Amino acid sequence: MTDRHWQGAELAVDTTEVRGLPVTRVAGEIDLAGVDLVRAELDVQLELRPPVLAVDLTDVTVLGSLGIAALLDAHDRAVAAGVRFAIVASHRSVVRPLQLTEVDRVLTVVPTLDQVMPG
């Protein structure tokens, strides 16, 4: 897999391999201006059908409703393709919106990447 990197004014998205599995890292604000970058990268990764796709939101400062919708859509497509999908997030800027919308009951949300990756 090649490393991929996308960057907009308020958002950076890249996917790298960690222990042989793709990790899509997002930094900045996932809102109207940046959600298409996130969707595009998750689409590319899900087409490859890895056993696990981790989305690392550790460096996300804003998670808007469009970002939440994009994550839910990617989760649904992952489940349909047999791909385990997990969100890595520990900051309030991401965890709180997921809790308030109860999306954390649907998505697997863990505080560290080690909890997603196999030993």
JOZIUR-V351192 format. One record per backbone hydrogen bond with DSSP energy under -0.5 kcal/mol. CO is the residue of the C=O (numbers start at 1). NH is the residue of the N-H. E is the energy in kcal/mol with one decimal. If there is no record, write none. Layout:
# JOZIUR-V351192
co:CO nh:NH e:E
co:CO nh:NH e:E
This chain:
# JOZIUR-V351192
co:4 nh:15 e:-1.6
co:6 nh:13 e:-3.0
co:10 nh:29 e:-2.5
co:11 nh:8 e:-3.6
co:12 nh:27 e:-2.5
co:13 nh:6 e:-3.5
co:14 nh:25 e:-3.5
co:15 nh:4 e:-1.6
co:16 nh:23 e:-2.6
co:18 nh:21 e:-1.7
co:21 nh:18 e:-2.9
co:22 nh:54 e:-1.7
co:23 nh:16 e:-2.0
co:23 nh:25 e:-0.7
co:24 nh:56 e:-2.7
co:25 nh:14 e:-2.3
co:26 nh:59 e:-0.7
co:27 nh:12 e:-2.5
co:28 nh:30 e:-0.5
co:28 nh:61 e:-2.7
co:28 nh:62 e:-1.2
co:29 nh:31 e:-1.0
co:30 nh:64 e:-2.8
co:30 nh:67 e:-0.5
co:31 nh:34 e:-0.9
co:31 nh:35 e:-2.4
co:34 nh:37 e:-0.9
co:34 nh:38 e:-1.4
co:35 nh:39 e:-2.7
co:36 nh:40 e:-2.5
co:37 nh:41 e:-2.1
co:38 nh:42 e:-2.5
co:39 nh:43 e:-2.5
co:40 nh:44 e:-2.0
co:41 nh:45 e:-2.3
co:42 nh:46 e:-2.6
co:43 nh:47 e:-1.8
co:44 nh:48 e:-0.8
co:45 nh:48 e:-0.7
co:45 nh:50 e:-0.6
co:46 nh:49 e:-1.1
co:51 nh:84 e:-2.5
co:53 nh:86 e:-2.1
co:54 nh:24 e:-2.8
co:54 nh:56 e:-0.6
co:55 nh:57 e:-0.8
co:55 nh:88 e:-2.8
co:56 nh:26 e:-2.6
co:57 nh:60 e:-1.9
co:59 nh:28 e:-2.2
co:62 nh:30 e:-3.2
co:62 nh:64 e:-0.5
co:64 nh:68 e:-2.1
co:65 nh:69 e:-2.4
co:66 nh:70 e:-2.1
co:67 nh:71 e:-2.1
co:68 nh:72 e:-2.4
co:69 nh:73 e:-2.4
co:70 nh:74 e:-2.4
co:71 nh:75 e:-2.5
co:72 nh:76 e:-2.5
co:73 nh:77 e:-2.2
co:74 nh:78 e:-2.5
co:75 nh:79 e:-2.8
co:76 nh:80 e:-2.1
co:77 nh:81 e:-1.5
co:78 nh:82 e:-0.6
co:78 nh:83 e:-3.0
co:79 nh:82 e:-1.2
co:84 nh:53 e:-3.0
co:85 nh:108 e:-0.6
co:86 nh:55 e:-2.8
co:87 nh:89 e:-0.6
co:87 nh:110 e:-2.7
co:88 nh:57 e:-2.9
co:91 nh:94 e:-1.8
co:91 nh:95 e:-2.7
co:92 nh:96 e:-1.8
co:93 nh:63 e:-0.6
co:94 nh:98 e:-1.6
co:95 nh:99 e:-2.2
co:96 nh:100 e:-3.0
co:97 nh:101 e:-1.8
co:98 nh:103 e:-1.3
co:98 nh:104 e:-1.8
co:99 nh:102 e:-1.0
co:102 nh:105 e:-1.3
co:103 nh:106 e:-1.6
co:103 nh:107 e:-2.8
co:107 nh:109 e:-0.7
co:108 nh:87 e:-3.3
co:110 nh:89 e:-2.5
co:112 nh:115 e:-1.1
co:113 nh:116 e:-2.0
co:113 nh:117 e:-2.0
